[in-house]
Amino acid sequence: MECFIVQESDIDLASKTLTLRGDEARHAVRVLRISEGEQLMATTLQGFCYKVKCIRSGQPAKNEWACECAIEEILLEHNEPLIDIQLIQGITQQQSKLEEIAEKVTEIGIKSLVPIYSRRTEKKTVNLERLERIIQTACKQTYRARMPRLFEATNFRDALQKAKDDHRTIILLHESAPVESSLLHNLKNKKNNAISLVIGPEGGFDESEVLLASSEFGALVVSLGERRLRAETAAISAVAIAMAAGFSS
């Protein structure tokens, strides 16, 4: 079942209908050939998903597409996890790697993504517009009712300060951590329902940053195991472990 983004202004709860417009309607009508009677999913990305059935679809005007649907079921916070996982991710040298991270961790279930630059980061900027599009597509792929928040790129210290101010448990993944201090072990002992996982860029964090994170911001420094992982592998693995741990209070 295909999923599309619908604007809240195009939802009429009184008549139990909604209308896909713009690029979403064009993709539904022109590319996928959605026709009367077909089942769809629609998401506002602001808390609601809808199971719908196409009533009519077409091109009411030049360069204008529309797909009108009957609402069959309203799904509040559909496929949204109870736990709040934020990924604070070191900016990778290649934008494509950061895009892969954003896509996969959105599918798994993060609530927010904070790109950061640190001592070993070679880039300080990211294409936020492209990242946002990728995150939206990942939300449609997994029928998510709410889009994770994407923050602007910031520095290592400011990201940790914001996480601390928000009373989040900060967990920094680093190869220097003993294997017995695993991410899973530390998650099982935590009752806070909001965590920030901190992953470095390709070169990782240097020891002064690890010390700063633990001493000034109370970060737990934990291990993902004996193997030295790529930044994108570490990020996806960490988010998956945190989600599976089910540490909601």
Beta strands, then each sheet from edge to edge (+ up, - down):
strand 1: 3-5
strand 2: 11-12
strand 3: 17-21
strand 4: 39-43
strand 5: 48-61
strand 6: 64-76
strand 7: 84-90
strand 8: 112-117
strand 9: 149-150
strand 10: 154-155
strand 11: 169-173
strand 12: 194-199
strand 13: 220-222
sheet 1: 1+ 4+ 5- 6+ 3- 2+
sheet 2: 9+ 8+ 7+ 12+ 11+ 13+
sheet 3: 9+ 8+ 10+
end
